[in-house]
Amino acid sequence: MLLKRKFISGLTITALLLVFYAAQAIEIIIDKGVENPIQVAIVPFGWSQTATLPPLDLAAVVTSDLARSGRFAPMQEQDLPQRPTRYQQINFKDWRLLGMENLVIGQLKLTERGDYDVEFRLIDVYKGEQIAGFRIPSSEIQLRRTAHRISDIIFEKLIGIRGAFDTRIAYIKVMKLKNQTKRFILQSADTDGFNPQILLESSEPLMSPAWSPDGKSIAYVSFENRNSAVYVQNILTGNRVKVAAHPGINSAPAWSPDGTRLALTLSKDGNPEIYLLHLASRTLQRITTNRAIDTEPSWFHNGDKIAFTSDRGGSPQIYEVSVTGGQPQRLTFDGTYNARPRYSPDGKSMALIHGKNGFYHIALLDLQSGYLTVLTQTRLDESPSFAPNGSMIMYATSVYKGSELAAVSTDGRVHQRLAFQDGEVREPAWGPFPSP
């Protein structure tokens, strides 16, 4: 059996700073932001076809992206002193009098081909200089993604970290039906909750979604035949392949950084151990050999080692082992419960679940110093997953209605909740950066 955790309901909520509704499916709430957020004004983009409304309010999407990051304080649209769409129209004195540090202006143009050109400029108000400026061709269906790309550029220029607004998340949604049965849904969506896509529905549990490094496939565990099995499914086509269905446990798939292997927990030989599945040949390579439970593997960013949870020392702790095998090394020593390790993208730290006094929190382990920092104060948190830029950790947290998603920055200063309007939401997996 997999390592069990005690479920405790309830959630302590701090003062709300922002509420944003997206696609009538998700409510993004900033419980806590940085103390001195960056001031920015995003002016509504100019539109070349003045007789009609633009197909998308790009400025509103960018404003929402930056606001929900918790690191920016966008000016309310009604407070804008002017609405320039070109650099020459900016009255810098007006913006400086309001203490505005940064200004974003832009234009949306319909081309002769029926597509769109999106132009924007990020401007330092006090210097009166352009920080960034781009023209991005876009189809109508890609306009929201283009807005996220603009948000990513602004985030990187002003924060110094690559933005992750133009990425996807996957999660398991659990719906309770009128006959008291449950429906399990594997779903993906933009990070702001828009563009949801149902990948699979089942009357039996679905678990442990994991993105391939190229973002084109998802591995997951399904109990649709009343026994656990690991599948790999193509996001675009929906085609899926069963890759592990051995007797006993088949669980916890994790992709290697090069996308050629899956690390798995299998009990086909009588005890849950970590194996590597070579996807091309379907051959298995056993990594651990111990009478304890070894589970929840996570790959180091260069693919040469794996972290996992094991109770071989008497309580669940995190261990690390080379992909060529050998003696695992224990990484966690603070407390009697540390589980579900996830390496940061740069390999310098690790997110995990830290249990203490019946509470289970998201914690960050510095892999050089061994210092453990607890990032959350909620009662039951599970399934941490790093944003591809390493700045945020998404996780599932227990609330009165069951479970919902939340996120915390790796410095602990920003806290978000992603409250879906129906059903429970579990086991988030933050996808990779999109391919160029």
LINFENDA-V766447 format. One line per field, one symbol per residue. burial: # if it has 24 or more other C-alpha atoms within 12 Angstrom, else .. Layout:
burial: ???
This chain:
burial: .##.#.....#.....##.#.#...#########..###########........####################....##.#####..#.#..#....###########.....##########....####..###.#..#############..#...##############.......##############..####.#####################...######.#......####...#########.#.#######...#######.#....######..##########.#.#########.#########....#.###.#..#########.#.#######...#########....############################..###################..############..
